[in-house]
Every structure is written in structure tokens, then in C-alpha cells.
Amino acid sequence: MINLVVSRGLADDSLVRQDVARLESGVRTIAANSARALAAVLRGQDPGEVASVNRLVKSEFEPHLHALALRAVGPTRARQSGDRRCGQRTVVEDLYTQPSNSKEP
């Protein structure tokens, strides 16, 4: 996401930087909760509560990720991304399958 924001010239936008920081915080929260759930499983315990919290965090994280991605690629690129029924990929699928060191055209 950072590569996309930089390649689109949005790195100087304070609102975009705030959104990127929110995403980073979400990623770290998800990672920490996942580690707690794994530790519970390895101890032979039920990770139920931690797993439930993690699902909630992920459900709040993904809309923010998608909103920033669409903001970064812009409405023109979003329209150009095609329709799955035609065998074309969506913008979000393009983002998830891009190598992290590549730059968005």
C-alpha cells in the first residue's frame, strides 16, 4: 500500500498518511492477536475470545484498506479494472497480487 501511495504522489497528503498509519496499526493489532491465538492453541487452550476479537478487528480493517486503495488508484483506474464476469480482475485483486516492490503504472 505504501508503494502505491508513493507512486501515485499521495505521500505528502496528511490525510493519506493518517490512513496509512491507521492501516499499519491494524496490521500490528491483527498480528498480535494472531500470535495470542496461536499461543493459546499451542498451550492446548481454546483461542475463542482472541479469535473473536481478531475477526472483529479484521472486519473493521478491510474496509479502510479498500477505501485507501480506491482513493490511491482513483476513480478512472477503478472503472478500468473491469468486471469479474468478463474474466477481468478487480483493483483490489491487482493490489493483493502485486509484488511488494513493484510500482503501480
N, C-alpha and C positions, 0 to 999 in steps of 0.2 A: 504494500500500500504506500509505503514511504517513497519507493521508486516512482510509482505512478504520480503521486502528488508533486514530486520534484520535477518529473519530466513534463508535467502539464503547467509548470510555472506557478504552482499554488503554494509553494513553501513559505512565501512571505505573507500569506494571508493568516492573520492571527486566529480567525475562527476555524480555519482548516487545521492549523497547528493544535488548537484546543481539541478538535475532533480526533486527530491522530493520537494525542495524549490520552484521551478517553479510551480509544481502542487499545492502546498499549496497557493501560490499567486493566481493561477487561481481559486481555490475553494473560496477564500475570495472575489475575484472580482465578481464571479458569485453570491455569497450570497448577496453582497452589491447591485448589480444591481437588483437582485430579490426583495430585500426589497424596493428599489426605485420604482420598477414597482408595487408592491403590494400597496405601499403608494399612488401612483397615482390613482390606481383603487379605493381605499377606499375614496379618495377625489372626486371621480366621474369623473376623468380625463382619457384621453386615454394614456396608457403606451407605445404607439407606438415606440418612439425613444429609450427608455430604453430597451424595449423588443427586438428591433432590435440589439442593441449593445450586449445584453446578448446572443442572438443567435450566433453572430459573435464570442464572447469570448468562448462560448461552442464549437463551431466548430473548434477553434484553440486548445482548451484544450484537447479534447478527443483523438486526435492522439498522443499527448505527454503522456497521461495516458496509452494508449495501448502500445506504444513503450517501456515505462519503465516496464510495466508488462511483456511484452515478453522478455525484457532483463533480468529481475529478474528470470523468470521461466526457461529461457534457451531454446535453440532450441530443445533439446530432449523432454522436457515436452510439448512444443508447438506441436510437432509432435504426441505425445501420447494423446493429448487432444481429438482426434477423429474428426469425421465428422458428422455434424448435420443430414445429410441424413440417417445416421445409428442410429440416436436417441441418439448420444453421445453429451456431452456438450463441448463447446469450453473453452479455458483457460480463456478468458475474462468473460464468464458466470460463471465459477468457482470462479473467483475473486469477482464478484458482489454478489454472493450468500453466500460467506464465512462469518461466524460471525467475527466481527472485532477483537475479542480476540483470535481467533484460529490461529494456526501456520500451514503453508503450509508444507506438508510432504516432 
